[in-house]
Amino acid sequence: MFYENEIIMLIFGFLVTILIWLKYDRLKNIRFFKILSAGFYFFLAGWLFSSLEGFFWESLLNISEHICYLIGSLLLAYWIYKISGVKIEVK
């Protein structure tokens, strides 16, 4: 079984992917853009797995979905850390 909101998120994700590809020359100037885009692509994979799990391999795709969300969230947090310029001092 699938839910409409999962399909809508996947469609929005693909639309944003197209916009990223079309505007890549401008977006690559964002500091640490590769980290940010990798995080987005992990979220996109999670949305894809979420939509597909209603059709087959429910358990495997569900675990894969949540792992993708975890990695995407960690990459986004790391990107925010990198652009903030915070220095951690160890005493």
C-alpha positions in Angstrom: 0.0 0.0 0.0 1.2 3.5 -0.8 0.2 6.9 0.4 -0.4 9.9 -1.8 1.8 12.2 0.4 4.8 9.8 -0.3 4.2 10.1 -4.1 3.9 13.9 -3.8 7.2 14.2 -1.9 8.9 12.0 -4.5 7.6 14.2 -7.3 8.7 17.4 -5.5 12.1 15.8 -4.9 12.5 15.0 -8.6 11.5 18.6 -9.5 14.1 20.0 -7.1 16.6 17.6 -8.7 15.9 19.0 -12.1 16.3 22.6 -10.7 19.6 21.6 -9.2 20.8 20.3 -12.5 19.6 23.3 -14.4 21.1 25.8 -11.9 24.3 23.8 -11.1 26.7 26.5 -12.3 25.2 29.0 -9.7 24.7 26.5 -6.9 28.2 25.1 -7.0 29.4 28.5 -5.6 27.6 27.7 -2.3 30.3 26.8 0.3 30.6 23.0 0.7 27.9 22.4 -1.9 28.9 18.8 -2.4 28.0 18.0 1.3 24.7 19.8 0.9 23.8 18.1 -2.3 24.8 14.6 -1.0 22.4 15.1 1.9 19.6 16.1 -0.5 20.2 13.0 -2.6 20.1 10.8 0.4 16.7 12.3 1.3 15.6 11.8 -2.3 16.6 8.1 -2.1 14.6 7.8 1.2 11.6 9.3 -0.5 12.0 6.8 -3.4 12.4 3.8 -1.0 9.3 5.1 0.9 7.2 5.0 -2.2 8.5 1.6 -3.4 8.1 -0.2 -0.1 4.3 -0.4 -0.7 4.9 -2.7 -3.7 7.7 -5.1 -2.7 10.5 -5.7 -0.1 8.7 -3.8 2.6 11.1 -4.5 5.4 14.3 -4.0 3.5 13.1 -0.8 1.8 11.8 0.6 5.1 15.1 0.1 6.8 16.9 1.6 3.7 14.5 4.6 3.8 15.3 5.3 7.5 19.1 4.8 7.0 18.9 7.3 4.1 17.1 9.8 6.3 19.7 9.3 9.0 22.7 9.9 6.7 20.9 12.8 5.0 20.3 14.4 8.4 23.9 13.9 9.5 25.2 15.4 6.2 22.9 18.4 6.6 24.0 18.9 10.2 27.7 18.6 9.1 27.1 21.2 6.3 25.6 23.6 8.8 28.5 23.1 11.1 31.0 23.7 8.3 29.4 26.9 7.0 29.0 28.3 10.5 32.7 28.5 11.1 32.5 27.3 14.7 35.8 26.2 16.1 35.7 23.5 18.8 38.5 23.7 21.3 39.7 20.6 23.1 41.3 21.3 26.5 
